Amino acid sequence: MSDFERSLKNVKNIIFGLDRTVWRWNELNSGAKDTIQELKTKGKNIFYVTNNSLLTRQEMAKKLSNMGLKTETDHIISSSFTAAQYFQSNDIGRVYCLGEQGLVDELDAQHIENSEDARAVVVGLDRNATYWKIAKAAERVADGASLYTLGLGYQFQAGDRTLPGSRVLWEAVKQTADIEEATHLGKPSDTMISAVKDAFPIVPERTLVVGDSIHADVVFGNKMGVKTGLVLGGRDNKEDLEDISGLEVPNFVFESIERLLVKI
């Protein structure tokens, strides 16, 4: 048996990204349901870590379950949940939220108020964003409010439609406010890593992170010290592997999500 095969057969915990890896929001990716169900049959623990902030963790678990992937809420960590925990632990009681109800509800669960007068601005994906909502966020940042972001993607995939991602919004806020930096709270941030380590049974040699993004999923897993697998055909493809180095290099590359079953 090769080292490649042996290293994955020892894996017990598999952490999947959601967008473009497992689903395209309105539907599961081809092969995702059968693959994950087979992994569960093999005794693997399945978890999800996502920068998607559209729903609460409870709503994401229900959405996955309704698609045929029965999922418990405590098997999901989302960027909105991580952000709410971060603000609560840092005594930030009010934020201006550029995001949808799922983000607002996660903040509310930690008693974080959504306020236009806040000294912190958090930007997730917001399909109802308006010019004036973006302008208000930028004004708050220009006046000294701290800017927090939840996603790295410029694109959001909903079925066959490629839509603007959350980074489009926070880049607009950043450019308008004329600032150089923002604090990222989703993958691959240390904040997200800390939340995942607290919530999931992370044993480095027995844990695998699987996702479609080099800079979100692969870097996240490598920073956490676990095995990493890149599924091609989502955000990144073979040509994106040519000039990577360090934390960007995945341990394994899969042509499709089904290819996990060959090695596990």
C-alpha positions as CSV (number, residue, x, y, z in Angstrom):
1,M,0.0,0.0,0.0
2,S,1.4,3.4,-0.9
3,D,1.9,6.2,1.6
4,F,-0.8,8.2,-0.3
5,E,-3.4,5.5,0.2
6,R,-2.4,4.7,3.8
7,S,-2.6,8.3,4.9
8,L,-6.2,8.7,3.8
9,K,-7.4,5.3,5.0
10,N,-6.5,6.5,8.5
11,V,-8.7,9.6,8.2
12,K,-11.7,9.6,10.6
13,N,-12.9,13.2,10.4
14,I,-13.6,14.9,7.0
15,I,-14.4,18.7,6.9
16,F,-16.0,19.8,3.7
17,G,-16.5,23.3,2.3
18,L,-20.0,23.9,1.0
19,D,-20.2,26.3,-1.9
20,R,-19.0,24.6,-5.1
21,T,-17.7,21.6,-3.2
22,V,-21.0,20.1,-1.9
23,W,-23.7,22.4,-3.3
24,R,-24.4,25.2,-5.7
25,W,-26.8,26.7,-3.3
26,N,-30.0,25.4,-4.8
27,E,-28.8,21.9,-5.6
28,L,-26.1,19.4,-4.6
29,N,-23.1,19.0,-6.8
30,S,-23.0,15.8,-8.9
31,G,-21.8,12.9,-6.8
32,A,-21.8,14.8,-3.5
33,K,-24.7,13.0,-1.9
34,D,-23.6,9.5,-2.8
35,T,-20.0,10.3,-1.8
36,I,-20.8,11.7,1.6
37,Q,-23.4,9.0,2.4
38,E,-20.7,6.3,1.5
39,L,-18.2,8.0,3.7
40,K,-20.7,7.9,6.6
41,T,-21.2,4.2,5.9
42,K,-17.5,3.8,6.2
43,G,-17.7,5.3,9.7
44,K,-16.3,8.7,8.8
45,N,-17.4,11.8,10.8
46,I,-18.6,14.5,8.4
47,F,-18.4,18.2,9.2
48,Y,-18.9,21.4,7.2
49,V,-17.0,24.8,7.4
50,T,-18.2,27.5,5.2
51,N,-17.8,31.2,4.5
52,N,-21.4,31.4,3.4
53,S,-23.3,33.7,5.7
54,L,-26.7,33.6,4.1
55,L,-28.3,31.3,6.6
56,T,-27.9,30.4,10.3
57,R,-26.2,27.1,11.1
58,Q,-29.6,25.6,12.0
59,E,-30.9,26.7,8.6
60,M,-27.9,25.3,6.8
61,A,-28.3,21.9,8.6
62,K,-32.0,21.9,7.6
63,K,-31.2,22.8,4.0
64,L,-28.6,20.0,3.7
65,S,-31.0,17.5,5.4
66,N,-33.8,18.5,3.0
67,M,-31.4,17.8,0.1
68,G,-30.8,14.2,1.4
69,L,-27.7,14.8,3.6
70,K,-28.9,14.6,7.1
71,T,-26.8,17.0,9.1
72,E,-26.8,18.2,12.7
73,T,-26.3,21.9,13.5
74,D,-23.2,21.2,15.6
75,H,-21.5,19.7,12.6
76,I,-21.5,23.1,10.8
77,I,-19.3,26.2,11.4
78,S,-20.2,29.2,9.3
79,S,-18.5,32.6,9.0
80,S,-21.5,34.3,10.5
81,F,-21.4,32.1,13.5
82,T,-17.7,32.7,13.9
83,A,-18.2,36.4,13.6
84,A,-20.8,36.4,16.2
85,Q,-18.6,34.5,18.6
86,Y,-15.7,36.9,17.8
87,F,-17.7,40.0,18.5
88,Q,-19.1,38.6,21.7
89,S,-15.7,37.5,23.1
90,N,-14.2,40.9,22.2
91,D,-17.0,42.9,23.8
92,I,-18.2,44.4,20.6
93,G,-21.9,44.7,21.2
94,R,-23.0,46.6,18.1
95,V,-22.1,46.2,14.5
96,Y,-23.4,47.6,11.2
97,C,-24.3,44.5,9.2
98,L,-24.1,44.4,5.4
99,G,-25.5,40.9,5.0
100,E,-28.7,38.9,5.0
101,Q,-31.0,37.6,7.8
102,G,-28.9,34.6,8.6
103,L,-26.0,36.8,9.6
104,V,-28.3,39.1,11.6
105,D,-29.8,36.2,13.4
106,E,-26.4,34.6,14.3
107,L,-25.3,38.0,15.7
108,D,-28.6,38.4,17.6
109,A,-28.1,34.9,19.2
110,Q,-24.9,36.3,20.7
111,H,-26.7,39.6,21.7
112,I,-24.9,41.6,19.1
113,E,-27.0,44.5,17.9
114,N,-27.2,45.5,14.2
115,S,-26.9,49.3,14.3
116,E,-26.1,52.0,11.8
117,D,-24.2,53.9,14.6
118,A,-21.8,51.0,15.4
119,R,-18.0,51.3,15.5
120,A,-17.7,48.0,13.6
121,V,-18.9,47.0,10.2
122,V,-19.2,43.3,9.1
123,V,-19.7,42.4,5.4
124,G,-21.1,39.0,4.3
125,L,-23.0,38.1,1.1
126,D,-26.0,40.3,0.7
127,R,-28.3,39.7,-2.3
128,N,-30.4,42.6,-1.2
129,A,-27.5,45.1,-1.0
130,T,-28.2,48.6,-2.3
131,Y,-26.0,51.5,-3.3
132,W,-27.0,53.3,-0.1
133,K,-26.4,50.3,2.1
134,I,-22.9,50.0,0.7
135,A,-22.4,53.8,1.1
136,K,-23.5,53.7,4.7
137,A,-21.0,50.9,5.5
138,A,-18.3,52.9,3.8
139,E,-19.1,56.0,5.7
140,R,-18.9,54.2,9.0
141,V,-15.5,52.8,8.1
142,A,-14.3,56.1,6.8
143,D,-15.3,57.6,10.2
144,G,-13.2,55.1,12.0
145,A,-15.3,51.9,12.3
146,S,-13.4,48.7,12.0
147,L,-14.2,46.6,8.9
148,Y,-14.7,42.8,9.2
149,T,-15.2,40.5,6.2
150,L,-16.6,37.0,5.9
151,G,-15.7,35.7,2.5
152,L,-12.9,35.7,0.0
153,G,-14.9,34.9,-3.2
154,Y,-15.7,37.4,-5.9
155,Q,-18.3,34.9,-7.2
156,F,-21.2,33.0,-5.7
157,Q,-22.6,30.0,-7.5
158,A,-26.3,29.4,-7.5
159,G,-27.1,26.4,-9.8
160,D,-25.9,27.4,-13.2
161,R,-25.7,31.1,-12.4
162,T,-22.5,32.8,-11.4
163,L,-23.4,35.8,-9.2
164,P,-21.3,38.4,-7.3
165,G,-19.7,37.1,-4.1
166,S,-19.3,38.8,-0.8
167,R,-15.8,40.1,-1.7
168,V,-17.4,42.3,-4.4
169,L,-19.3,44.1,-1.5
170,W,-16.4,44.5,1.0
171,E,-14.0,45.6,-1.7
172,A,-16.5,48.3,-2.6
173,V,-16.7,49.4,1.0
174,K,-12.9,49.3,1.4
175,Q,-12.2,51.2,-1.8
176,T,-14.9,53.8,-1.0
177,A,-13.6,54.3,2.5
178,D,-10.0,54.4,1.1
179,I,-8.5,51.9,3.6
180,E,-5.9,49.3,3.0
181,E,-6.9,46.5,5.3
182,A,-9.9,44.6,6.6
183,T,-10.1,41.9,9.3
184,H,-11.2,38.6,7.8
185,L,-13.2,36.2,10.1
186,G,-13.9,33.3,7.7
187,K,-11.6,30.7,6.2
188,P,-8.6,30.7,6.4
189,S,-8.4,33.1,9.3
190,D,-7.0,32.2,12.7
191,T,-10.5,33.2,14.1
192,M,-12.1,30.5,12.0
193,I,-9.4,27.9,12.9
194,S,-9.9,28.6,16.6
195,A,-13.7,28.1,16.3
196,V,-13.3,24.8,14.4
197,K,-10.8,23.5,16.9
198,D,-13.2,24.3,19.7
199,A,-16.2,22.6,18.0
200,F,-14.8,19.6,16.1
201,P,-12.6,16.7,17.1
202,I,-9.5,17.8,15.3
203,V,-6.7,15.1,15.4
204,P,-4.2,16.2,12.7
205,E,-3.3,12.8,11.3
206,R,-6.9,11.7,11.2
207,T,-8.6,14.8,9.8
208,L,-9.0,15.9,6.2
209,V,-10.2,19.3,4.9
210,V,-11.8,19.1,1.4
211,G,-12.7,22.1,-0.7
212,D,-12.6,23.8,-4.0
213,S,-10.5,26.8,-3.1
214,I,-6.7,27.0,-2.7
215,H,-6.7,30.2,-0.8
216,A,-9.7,29.5,1.4
217,D,-9.9,25.7,2.0
218,V,-6.3,24.5,1.4
219,V,-4.6,27.3,3.3
220,F,-7.2,26.9,6.1
221,G,-6.5,23.2,6.5
222,N,-2.7,23.6,6.2
223,K,-2.7,26.3,8.8
224,M,-4.7,24.0,11.1
225,G,-2.1,21.3,10.6
226,V,-4.4,18.7,9.1
227,K,-4.5,16.9,5.7
228,T,-5.9,18.9,2.8
229,G,-7.6,17.9,-0.5
230,L,-8.5,20.2,-3.4
231,V,-11.5,19.2,-5.5
232,L,-11.0,20.6,-9.0
233,G,-13.8,22.2,-11.1
234,G,-15.0,24.6,-8.4
235,R,-13.2,27.8,-7.8
236,D,-9.8,26.5,-8.7
237,N,-8.6,24.1,-11.5
238,K,-5.3,22.5,-12.6
239,E,-3.8,25.6,-14.0
240,D,-4.2,27.3,-10.6
241,L,-1.8,24.7,-9.1
242,E,1.1,25.8,-11.3
243,D,2.5,28.7,-9.2
244,I,1.5,27.8,-5.7
245,S,3.8,27.3,-2.7
246,G,3.8,26.9,1.0
247,L,0.4,26.8,2.7
248,E,-1.2,26.9,-0.7
249,V,-0.1,23.4,-1.6
250,P,-2.7,20.6,-1.0
251,N,-1.7,17.2,0.1
252,F,-4.2,15.6,-2.4
253,V,-5.9,16.8,-5.6
254,F,-9.2,15.2,-6.7
255,E,-10.7,15.4,-10.1
256,S,-14.1,15.2,-8.5
257,I,-15.6,14.7,-5.1
258,E,-16.3,11.0,-5.9
259,R,-12.5,10.4,-6.2
260,L,-12.3,10.5,-2.4
261,L,-13.9,7.1,-2.2
262,V,-11.0,5.6,-4.2
263,K,-8.5,6.5,-1.5
264,I,-10.6,6.2,1.7
